[in-house]
Amino acid sequence: MNGIIGGTSLLSSSIFAGWDEKKIETPYGDTYVKISGSNVFIQRHGTPPVPPHKINYRANIWALKYLNVQKVISVNSVGSLKMKIPPGTFVIPRDFISLWIAASFYDKEMKFIIPEMDAGLFKYVYSLARKVKMKAKSGGIYIQTIGPRLETKAEIRLLKRHGDVVGMTMPSEATLCMEYEIPYASICSVDNYCNGILKEPLTMEEIGKSWQKNMNVIEVFIATLLERNFE
Ligand code: HPA
């Protein structure tokens, strides 16, 4: 089985409209998946959607493992820390910083992984993005913040020295997949410049507008991914 995880931008996507919805009971609570053939889709925020700091990552990844998913490609929305990565770019991160957020299945056992993004799936996602003519950037560091608020200008001044994009979700999912040894790669849609990167103030309207545009591009990417059966 192949897994896709999407965010709020894919909430109303028609791609998954005809897929079978299934409730999966997990040790971490219930989650809902959509299944079509050998493909599973999870809307990470659930329905009705919960904000980023309340996402049940463990239930989501546990469900994918339970369904015997062998690889996961996820779509994550991010802000850009770099002028040379404008909104409309799609970044495939090679590494991440998530120093303050604990994501683990191991609450009782002493088990420590050494994190590493999957090199093969990373290359695959980048090459597919190029094939469908996305403005793709290979590599980059994703910095995770807790949310749900966006970052202060002072926080962004600090973070921009250490990473390329900021989001609230990807490293938690990547870490849990690593614990289960499921290859995971992400394609991040850059929806805005982070707060304070531009002189003009950041607005939610602006983020919403690029979200919509980027979603149309991501839908082409996912449709192609499904056509090719992740190969
Ligand atoms: N910060 C954090 N998460 C985000 C952003 C941002 O600027 N844009 C989209 N997701």
py3Dmol code that shows the C-alpha trace and the ligand (Angstrom):
import py3Dmol

protein = """\
ATOM      1  CA  MET A   1       0.000   0.000   0.000  1.00  0.00           C
ATOM      2  CA  ASN A   2       1.033   3.595  -0.662  1.00  0.00           C
ATOM      3  CA  GLY A   3       0.174   6.479   1.631  1.00  0.00           C
ATOM      4  CA  ILE A   4      -0.578  10.123   0.979  1.00  0.00           C
ATOM      5  CA  ILE A   5      -1.002  12.640   3.787  1.00  0.00           C
ATOM      6  CA  GLY A   6      -2.477  16.006   2.986  1.00  0.00           C
ATOM      7  CA  GLY A   7      -3.392  19.140   4.871  1.00  0.00           C
ATOM      8  CA  THR A   8      -6.283  21.528   4.853  1.00  0.00           C
ATOM      9  CA  SER A   9      -5.588  22.514   1.244  1.00  0.00           C
ATOM     10  CA  LEU A  10      -6.684  19.043   0.174  1.00  0.00           C
ATOM     11  CA  LEU A  11      -9.798  19.019   2.368  1.00  0.00           C
ATOM     12  CA  SER A  12     -12.159  19.536  -0.512  1.00  0.00           C
ATOM     13  CA  SER A  13     -10.076  17.999  -3.290  1.00  0.00           C
ATOM     14  CA  SER A  14     -12.075  16.048  -5.852  1.00  0.00           C
ATOM     15  CA  ILE A  15      -9.232  13.522  -6.287  1.00  0.00           C
ATOM     16  CA  PHE A  16     -10.325  11.534  -3.250  1.00  0.00           C
ATOM     17  CA  ALA A  17     -14.062  12.020  -3.739  1.00  0.00           C
ATOM     18  CA  GLY A  18     -14.836   8.475  -4.857  1.00  0.00           C
ATOM     19  CA  TRP A  19     -12.533   6.752  -2.363  1.00  0.00           C
ATOM     20  CA  ASP A  20     -13.915   4.545   0.415  1.00  0.00           C
ATOM     21  CA  GLU A  21     -13.838   6.179   3.808  1.00  0.00           C
ATOM     22  CA  LYS A  22     -12.852   3.927   6.682  1.00  0.00           C
ATOM     23  CA  LYS A  23     -12.590   4.512  10.399  1.00  0.00           C
ATOM     24  CA  ILE A  24      -9.451   3.015  11.906  1.00  0.00           C
ATOM     25  CA  GLU A  25      -9.429   2.431  15.662  1.00  0.00           C
ATOM     26  CA  THR A  26      -5.920   2.920  16.988  1.00  0.00           C
ATOM     27  CA  PRO A  27      -4.386   2.819  20.488  1.00  0.00           C
ATOM     28  CA  TYR A  28      -4.245   6.617  20.176  1.00  0.00           C
ATOM     29  CA  GLY A  29      -7.871   7.178  19.208  1.00  0.00           C
ATOM     30  CA  ASP A  30      -9.867   6.883  16.011  1.00  0.00           C
ATOM     31  CA  THR A  31      -8.749   8.258  12.695  1.00  0.00           C
ATOM     32  CA  TYR A  32     -10.281   8.268   9.233  1.00  0.00           C
ATOM     33  CA  VAL A  33      -8.624   7.163   6.024  1.00  0.00           C
ATOM     34  CA  LYS A  34      -9.734   7.064   2.416  1.00  0.00           C
ATOM     35  CA  ILE A  35      -8.783   4.020   0.395  1.00  0.00           C
ATOM     36  CA  SER A  36      -8.760   3.316  -3.323  1.00  0.00           C
ATOM     37  CA  GLY A  37      -6.998   0.168  -4.558  1.00  0.00           C
ATOM     38  CA  SER A  38      -3.497   0.186  -3.135  1.00  0.00           C
ATOM     39  CA  ASN A  39      -3.650   3.856  -2.096  1.00  0.00           C
ATOM     40  CA  VAL A  40      -4.515   5.337   1.274  1.00  0.00           C
ATOM     41  CA  PHE A  41      -5.132   9.020   1.896  1.00  0.00           C
ATOM     42  CA  ILE A  42      -5.180  10.674   5.301  1.00  0.00           C
ATOM     43  CA  GLN A  43      -6.322  14.216   5.872  1.00  0.00           C
ATOM     44  CA  ARG A  44      -3.983  14.971   8.776  1.00  0.00           C
ATOM     45  CA  HIS A  45      -6.302  17.442  10.453  1.00  0.00           C
ATOM     46  CA  GLY A  46      -9.290  15.060  10.355  1.00  0.00           C
ATOM     47  CA  THR A  47     -12.894  16.118   9.780  1.00  0.00           C
ATOM     48  CA  PRO A  48     -13.965  18.498  11.141  1.00  0.00           C
ATOM     49  CA  PRO A  49     -10.361  19.710  10.997  1.00  0.00           C
ATOM     50  CA  VAL A  50      -8.388  20.312  14.195  1.00  0.00           C
ATOM     51  CA  PRO A  51      -5.641  22.961  14.313  1.00  0.00           C
ATOM     52  CA  PRO A  52      -1.980  21.930  13.876  1.00  0.00           C
ATOM     53  CA  HIS A  53      -1.137  21.696  17.599  1.00  0.00           C
ATOM     54  CA  LYS A  54      -4.014  19.221  18.108  1.00  0.00           C
ATOM     55  CA  ILE A  55      -3.309  16.848  15.209  1.00  0.00           C
ATOM     56  CA  ASN A  56      -3.340  13.203  16.273  1.00  0.00           C
ATOM     57  CA  TYR A  57      -0.131  12.250  14.467  1.00  0.00           C
ATOM     58  CA  ARG A  58       0.222   8.959  16.273  1.00  0.00           C
ATOM     59  CA  ALA A  59      -3.247   7.745  15.284  1.00  0.00           C
ATOM     60  CA  ASN A  60      -2.593   8.780  11.667  1.00  0.00           C
ATOM     61  CA  ILE A  61       0.762   7.031  11.323  1.00  0.00           C
ATOM     62  CA  TRP A  62      -0.357   4.004  13.349  1.00  0.00           C
ATOM     63  CA  ALA A  63      -3.268   3.600  10.900  1.00  0.00           C
ATOM     64  CA  LEU A  64      -0.900   3.724   7.919  1.00  0.00           C
ATOM     65  CA  LYS A  65       1.314   1.070   9.490  1.00  0.00           C
ATOM     66  CA  TYR A  66      -1.737  -1.065  10.293  1.00  0.00           C
ATOM     67  CA  LEU A  67      -2.806  -0.839   6.631  1.00  0.00           C
ATOM     68  CA  ASN A  68       0.652  -2.035   5.614  1.00  0.00           C
ATOM     69  CA  VAL A  69       1.651   1.209   3.918  1.00  0.00           C
ATOM     70  CA  GLN A  70       5.191   0.908   2.528  1.00  0.00           C
ATOM     71  CA  LYS A  71       5.864   4.545   1.667  1.00  0.00           C
ATOM     72  CA  VAL A  72       4.337   7.890   2.515  1.00  0.00           C
ATOM     73  CA  ILE A  73       4.352  11.064   0.479  1.00  0.00           C
ATOM     74  CA  SER A  74       2.955  14.065   2.266  1.00  0.00           C
ATOM     75  CA  VAL A  75       1.950  17.568   1.316  1.00  0.00           C
ATOM     76  CA  ASN A  76       2.719  20.302   3.835  1.00  0.00           C
ATOM     77  CA  SER A  77       2.069  24.009   3.756  1.00  0.00           C
ATOM     78  CA  VAL A  78       4.994  26.240   4.737  1.00  0.00           C
ATOM     79  CA  GLY A  79       6.217  29.802   4.908  1.00  0.00           C
ATOM     80  CA  SER A  80       9.541  30.756   3.330  1.00  0.00           C
ATOM     81  CA  LEU A  81      12.515  32.107   5.247  1.00  0.00           C
ATOM     82  CA  LYS A  82      14.435  33.004   2.096  1.00  0.00           C
ATOM     83  CA  MET A  83      13.800  35.684  -0.518  1.00  0.00           C
ATOM     84  CA  LYS A  84      14.997  33.250  -3.180  1.00  0.00           C
ATOM     85  CA  ILE A  85      12.202  30.781  -2.272  1.00  0.00           C
ATOM     86  CA  PRO A  86       9.055  32.734  -3.241  1.00  0.00           C
ATOM     87  CA  PRO A  87       5.457  31.591  -2.691  1.00  0.00           C
ATOM     88  CA  GLY A  88       4.517  29.208  -5.475  1.00  0.00           C
ATOM     89  CA  THR A  89       7.711  27.199  -5.015  1.00  0.00           C
ATOM     90  CA  PHE A  90       7.514  23.573  -3.882  1.00  0.00           C
ATOM     91  CA  VAL A  91      10.322  22.547  -1.553  1.00  0.00           C
ATOM     92  CA  ILE A  92      11.273  18.908  -1.013  1.00  0.00           C
ATOM     93  CA  PRO A  93      13.078  19.079   2.329  1.00  0.00           C
ATOM     94  CA  ARG A  94      16.098  16.908   2.990  1.00  0.00           C
ATOM     95  CA  ASP A  95      16.300  17.565   6.730  1.00  0.00           C
ATOM     96  CA  PHE A  96      14.439  19.291   9.524  1.00  0.00           C
ATOM     97  CA  ILE A  97      14.734  21.051  12.862  1.00  0.00           C
ATOM     98  CA  SER A  98      12.133  20.221  15.480  1.00  0.00           C
ATOM     99  CA  LEU A  99      13.914  20.645  18.771  1.00  0.00           C
ATOM    100  CA  TRP A 100      10.965  21.365  21.002  1.00  0.00           C
ATOM    101  CA  ILE A 101       8.330  18.920  19.847  1.00  0.00           C
ATOM    102  CA  ALA A 102       8.147  15.326  21.056  1.00  0.00           C
ATOM    103  CA  ALA A 103       6.734  12.887  18.507  1.00  0.00           C
ATOM    104  CA  SER A 104       7.166   9.246  19.435  1.00  0.00           C
ATOM    105  CA  PHE A 105       5.388   5.939  19.775  1.00  0.00           C
ATOM    106  CA  TYR A 106       7.742   5.033  22.593  1.00  0.00           C
ATOM    107  CA  ASP A 107       6.234   6.368  25.806  1.00  0.00           C
ATOM    108  CA  LYS A 108       7.341   3.445  27.958  1.00  0.00           C
ATOM    109  CA  GLU A 109      10.278   1.780  26.202  1.00  0.00           C
ATOM    110  CA  MET A 110      13.706   3.400  25.989  1.00  0.00           C
ATOM    111  CA  LYS A 111      14.051   3.502  22.240  1.00  0.00           C
ATOM    112  CA  PHE A 112      15.931   6.230  20.394  1.00  0.00           C
ATOM    113  CA  ILE A 113      16.105   6.553  16.639  1.00  0.00           C
ATOM    114  CA  ILE A 114      18.712   8.487  14.688  1.00  0.00           C
ATOM    115  CA  PRO A 115      16.581  10.483  12.262  1.00  0.00           C
ATOM    116  CA  GLU A 116      17.294  10.551   8.530  1.00  0.00           C
ATOM    117  CA  MET A 117      14.904  11.452   5.717  1.00  0.00           C
ATOM    118  CA  ASP A 118      14.621   8.683   3.136  1.00  0.00           C
ATOM    119  CA  ALA A 119      17.018   9.455   0.258  1.00  0.00           C
ATOM    120  CA  GLY A 120      15.271   7.331  -2.386  1.00  0.00           C
ATOM    121  CA  LEU A 121      11.784   8.711  -1.833  1.00  0.00           C
ATOM    122  CA  PHE A 122      13.177  12.243  -1.615  1.00  0.00           C
ATOM    123  CA  LYS A 123      14.735  11.855  -5.093  1.00  0.00           C
ATOM    124  CA  TYR A 124      11.552  10.324  -6.445  1.00  0.00           C
ATOM    125  CA  VAL A 125       9.352  13.197  -5.233  1.00  0.00           C
ATOM    126  CA  TYR A 126      11.704  15.774  -6.717  1.00  0.00           C
ATOM    127  CA  SER A 127      11.880  14.036 -10.082  1.00  0.00           C
ATOM    128  CA  LEU A 128       8.093  13.680 -10.248  1.00  0.00           C
ATOM    129  CA  ALA A 129       7.653  17.344  -9.329  1.00  0.00           C
ATOM    130  CA  ARG A 130       9.992  18.287 -12.202  1.00  0.00           C
ATOM    131  CA  LYS A 131       8.117  16.002 -14.560  1.00  0.00           C
ATOM    132  CA  VAL A 132       4.836  17.795 -13.891  1.00  0.00           C
ATOM    133  CA  LYS A 133       6.655  21.117 -14.344  1.00  0.00           C
ATOM    134  CA  MET A 134       6.325  22.351 -10.796  1.00  0.00           C
ATOM    135  CA  LYS A 135       8.663  25.042  -9.612  1.00  0.00           C
ATOM    136  CA  ALA A 136      10.435  22.557  -7.370  1.00  0.00           C
ATOM    137  CA  LYS A 137      13.407  23.034  -5.078  1.00  0.00           C
ATOM    138  CA  SER A 138      15.370  19.953  -4.164  1.00  0.00           C
ATOM    139  CA  GLY A 139      16.538  19.972  -0.557  1.00  0.00           C
ATOM    140  CA  GLY A 140      16.300  22.512   2.196  1.00  0.00           C
ATOM    141  CA  ILE A 141      15.715  22.516   5.904  1.00  0.00           C
ATOM    142  CA  TYR A 142      12.202  22.558   7.338  1.00  0.00           C
ATOM    143  CA  ILE A 143      11.842  24.142  10.762  1.00  0.00           C
ATOM    144  CA  GLN A 144       8.821  23.057  12.774  1.00  0.00           C
ATOM    145  CA  THR A 145       6.977  25.440  15.062  1.00  0.00           C
ATOM    146  CA  ILE A 146       4.182  24.462  17.441  1.00  0.00           C
ATOM    147  CA  GLY A 147       1.453  26.780  16.193  1.00  0.00           C
ATOM    148  CA  PRO A 148      -1.325  27.459  15.827  1.00  0.00           C
ATOM    149  CA  ARG A 149      -0.206  31.062  15.754  1.00  0.00           C
ATOM    150  CA  LEU A 150       2.296  32.103  13.133  1.00  0.00           C
ATOM    151  CA  GLU A 151       5.765  33.149  14.235  1.00  0.00           C
ATOM    152  CA  THR A 152       6.771  36.544  15.572  1.00  0.00           C
ATOM    153  CA  LYS A 153       9.189  38.645  13.540  1.00  0.00           C
ATOM    154  CA  ALA A 154      11.844  38.074  16.201  1.00  0.00           C
ATOM    155  CA  GLU A 155      11.350  34.306  15.930  1.00  0.00           C
ATOM    156  CA  ILE A 156      11.707  34.476  12.162  1.00  0.00           C
ATOM    157  CA  ARG A 157      14.915  36.531  12.478  1.00  0.00           C
ATOM    158  CA  LEU A 158      16.308  33.707  14.601  1.00  0.00           C
ATOM    159  CA  LEU A 159      15.024  30.854  12.418  1.00  0.00           C
ATOM    160  CA  LYS A 160      16.101  32.271   9.065  1.00  0.00           C
ATOM    161  CA  ARG A 161      19.742  31.712   9.947  1.00  0.00           C
ATOM    162  CA  HIS A 162      19.141  27.998  10.274  1.00  0.00           C
ATOM    163  CA  GLY A 163      16.532  26.835   7.784  1.00  0.00           C
ATOM    164  CA  ASP A 164      14.670  27.433   4.550  1.00  0.00           C
ATOM    165  CA  VAL A 165      10.978  26.945   5.330  1.00  0.00           C
ATOM    166  CA  VAL A 166       8.771  26.964   8.425  1.00  0.00           C
ATOM    167  CA  GLY A 167       5.713  24.835   9.041  1.00  0.00           C
ATOM    168  CA  MET A 168       3.874  23.130  11.878  1.00  0.00           C
ATOM    169  CA  THR A 169       3.525  19.515  10.800  1.00  0.00           C
ATOM    170  CA  MET A 170       6.112  17.656   8.727  1.00  0.00           C
ATOM    171  CA  PRO A 171       8.808  16.627  11.258  1.00  0.00           C
ATOM    172  CA  SER A 172       6.254  15.043  13.619  1.00  0.00           C
ATOM    173  CA  GLU A 173       5.011  12.805  10.817  1.00  0.00           C
ATOM    174  CA  ALA A 174       8.470  12.093   9.468  1.00  0.00           C
ATOM    175  CA  THR A 175       9.721  11.090  12.932  1.00  0.00           C
ATOM    176  CA  LEU A 176       6.848   8.692  13.587  1.00  0.00           C
ATOM    177  CA  CYS A 177       7.334   7.120  10.144  1.00  0.00           C
ATOM    178  CA  MET A 178      11.037   6.721  10.934  1.00  0.00           C
ATOM    179  CA  GLU A 179      10.153   4.905  14.151  1.00  0.00           C
ATOM    180  CA  TYR A 180       8.089   2.467  12.078  1.00  0.00           C
ATOM    181  CA  GLU A 181      10.713   2.363   9.318  1.00  0.00           C
ATOM    182  CA  ILE A 182       8.269   3.631   6.696  1.00  0.00           C
ATOM    183  CA  PRO A 183      10.013   5.784   4.044  1.00  0.00           C
ATOM    184  CA  TYR A 184       8.519   9.292   4.138  1.00  0.00           C
ATOM    185  CA  ALA A 185       9.046  12.305   1.893  1.00  0.00           C
ATOM    186  CA  SER A 186       7.318  15.650   1.805  1.00  0.00           C
ATOM    187  CA  ILE A 187       6.500  18.177  -0.859  1.00  0.00           C
ATOM    188  CA  CYS A 188       6.046  21.550   0.803  1.00  0.00           C
ATOM    189  CA  SER A 189       3.956  24.216  -0.839  1.00  0.00           C
ATOM    190  CA  VAL A 190       5.360  27.642  -0.076  1.00  0.00           C
ATOM    191  CA  ASP A 191       2.267  29.725   0.605  1.00  0.00           C
ATOM    192  CA  ASN A 192       3.866  32.903   1.977  1.00  0.00           C
ATOM    193  CA  TYR A 193       7.047  34.600   3.040  1.00  0.00           C
ATOM    194  CA  CYS A 194       7.361  34.213   6.803  1.00  0.00           C
ATOM    195  CA  ASN A 195       6.357  37.065   9.057  1.00  0.00           C
ATOM    196  CA  GLY A 196       8.813  39.936   8.719  1.00  0.00           C
ATOM    197  CA  ILE A 197      10.741  38.610   5.707  1.00  0.00           C
ATOM    198  CA  LEU A 198       9.088  41.273   3.544  1.00  0.00           C
ATOM    199  CA  LYS A 199       8.656  44.900   4.545  1.00  0.00           C
ATOM    200  CA  GLU A 200       4.911  44.706   3.861  1.00  0.00           C
ATOM    201  CA  PRO A 201       2.887  43.083   6.648  1.00  0.00           C
ATOM    202  CA  LEU A 202       1.902  39.433   6.211  1.00  0.00           C
ATOM    203  CA  THR A 203      -1.842  38.845   5.933  1.00  0.00           C
ATOM    204  CA  MET A 204      -3.955  35.700   6.158  1.00  0.00           C
ATOM    205  CA  GLU A 205      -5.722  36.761   2.931  1.00  0.00           C
ATOM    206  CA  GLU A 206      -2.436  36.581   1.076  1.00  0.00           C
ATOM    207  CA  ILE A 207      -1.702  33.106   2.479  1.00  0.00           C
ATOM    208  CA  GLY A 208      -5.214  31.935   1.529  1.00  0.00           C
ATOM    209  CA  LYS A 209      -4.793  33.139  -2.047  1.00  0.00           C
ATOM    210  CA  SER A 210      -1.526  31.322  -2.693  1.00  0.00           C
ATOM    211  CA  TRP A 211      -2.903  28.265  -0.930  1.00  0.00           C
ATOM    212  CA  GLN A 212      -5.620  28.012  -3.540  1.00  0.00           C
ATOM    213  CA  LYS A 213      -3.183  28.441  -6.419  1.00  0.00           C
ATOM    214  CA  ASN A 214      -0.721  25.943  -4.988  1.00  0.00           C
ATOM    215  CA  MET A 215      -3.477  23.423  -4.380  1.00  0.00           C
ATOM    216  CA  ASN A 216      -4.266  23.283  -8.089  1.00  0.00           C
ATOM    217  CA  VAL A 217      -0.627  22.439  -8.803  1.00  0.00           C
ATOM    218  CA  ILE A 218      -0.474  19.857  -6.007  1.00  0.00           C
ATOM    219  CA  GLU A 219      -3.571  18.144  -7.398  1.00  0.00           C
ATOM    220  CA  VAL A 220      -1.757  17.572 -10.699  1.00  0.00           C
ATOM    221  CA  PHE A 221       1.206  16.173  -8.773  1.00  0.00           C
ATOM    222  CA  ILE A 222      -0.997  13.770  -6.808  1.00  0.00           C
ATOM    223  CA  ALA A 223      -2.983  12.682  -9.861  1.00  0.00           C
ATOM    224  CA  THR A 224       0.289  11.862 -11.634  1.00  0.00           C
ATOM    225  CA  LEU A 225       1.624  10.067  -8.565  1.00  0.00           C
ATOM    226  CA  LEU A 226      -1.489   7.876  -8.515  1.00  0.00           C
ATOM    227  CA  GLU A 227      -1.392   7.251 -12.267  1.00  0.00           C
ATOM    228  CA  ARG A 228       2.177   6.007 -11.932  1.00  0.00           C
ATOM    229  CA  ASN A 229       1.394   4.033  -8.820  1.00  0.00           C
ATOM    230  CA  PHE A 230       4.222   5.765  -6.920  1.00  0.00           C
ATOM    231  CA  GLU A 231       6.803   4.459  -9.422  1.00  0.00           C
TER     232      GLU A 231
END
"""
ligand_1 = """\
10
HPA
N 4.602 29.639 9.482
C 4.263 28.424 9.940
N 3.516 27.581 9.256
C 3.087 27.955 8.045
C 3.409 29.199 7.499
C 4.213 30.095 8.259
O 4.527 31.228 7.847
N 2.815 29.270 6.275
C 2.180 28.101 6.080
N 2.333 27.288 7.147
"""
view = py3Dmol.view(width=600, height=400)
view.addModel(protein, "pdb")
view.setStyle({"model": 0}, {"cartoon": {"style": "trace"}})
view.addModel(ligand_1, "xyz")
view.setStyle({"model": 1}, {"stick": {}})
view.zoomTo()
view.show()
